[in-house]
Amino acid sequence: MTINDALHRLLLDNLTTATLLLNEQLHLEYMNPAAEMLLAVSGQRSCGQFVTELFSESPEALASLHQSVESAHPFNKREAVLITQSGQNLTVDYSVTPILSRHTTYLLLEILPRDRLLRITKEEAQLSKQETTKMLVRGLAHEIKNPLGGIRGAAQLLARELQDAGLKDYTDVIIEESDRLRNLVDRMLGSNKLPSLAETNIHEVLERVCQLVDMETQGRITLVRDYDPSIPDLLIDREQMIQAVLNIVRNAMQALSSSPPHNGRITLRSRALRQFTIGHTRHRLVCKVEIIDNGPGISPELQQTIFYPMVSGRADGTGLGLAITQNIISQHQGLIECESHPGHTVFSLFLPLEQGVSQP
């Protein structure tokens, strides 16, 4: 069976591995779409450019490429850090294979980003922990709710039998506290209601959150909007998504008010990502929403458990806001991540814009 040029092009264009072809002078001859997305450059515009104009690594790496052309020996490199044109650092594994064609030596570069593999591994561990925690919480909630019902019922019966009206204050406290605990347990379990999906512009959600925050802060915190207007509508539950984003923004507000910098600032940013993997599903297009604040940051220990119920960095916090947000995002087949250091905290929401392709 022979493969014609059209099929060759089809194969190269649909490879998920970033592939580049360099000539003897290390100028670009071809890059496939996966390489364009990885390096954030246009293949057509970059054609003919020297390799260091696409990305840089080290003088030793450049010397290795020249040596590979001269000796026709392939080589591999693991955990190399490439710096793209935009200044982004990429941790990758790459292989270099010399190809001799018509007395000319070309170099085939195949680049595998390790960042994505490390992120997927971290994400799978996080999801596994969250599922385990959810099962434990459900079991614990069941054990708490049954006795609470009995305590509340007994308090109501006792209130009816008491002749002294002053003593009823005590039974009222028991009933009120039982109701409070029951509500707390219900919030821990999260909503069992399925999302009411409808096509929604994500910026409508973000603007509604900004409106609510403006009213609460009275302008004490600066809100910065950085939107990508090209993002198409998403199939989401508008009210649930407002609640999810609002929980994160309110946490940022509380962090800024507890340790106020000179200019408390919260940034809401939206971007479209291509070929992004969530769990075992690769999506052609994903909406990324970032909530960024310049507060004191979250301690490394707390970052490991921040999405668990009842975990809070504040003495007066219930620790349920982020657990509820994580539950809502999961119901939308999305992903939530957090990165934080003093002066810079980022919560990233990834929401698929279309049905993805499951990967083994």
Secondary structure as UniProt FT lines:
FT   HELIX           5..14
FT   STRAND          18..22
FT   TURN            24..25
FT   STRAND          27..31
FT   HELIX           33..39
FT   HELIX           43..46
FT   TURN            47..48
FT   HELIX           51..54
FT   STRAND          55..56
FT   HELIX           59..71
FT   STRAND          75..84
FT   TURN            85..86
FT   STRAND          89..101
FT   TURN            102..103
FT   STRAND          104..113
FT   HELIX           114..161
FT   HELIX           165..167
FT   HELIX           168..189
FT   STRAND          198..200
FT   HELIX           202..217
FT   TURN            218..219
FT   STRAND          222..226
FT   TURN            229..230
FT   STRAND          234..236
FT   HELIX           238..258
FT   TURN            262..263
FT   STRAND          265..278
FT   TURN            279..280
FT   STRAND          281..293
FT   HELIX           300..303
FT   TURN            304..307
FT   TURN            309..310
FT   TURN            315..316
FT   HELIX           321..331
FT   TURN            332..333
FT   STRAND          335..341
FT   TURN            342..343
FT   STRAND          344..352
FT   STRAND          357..358
//
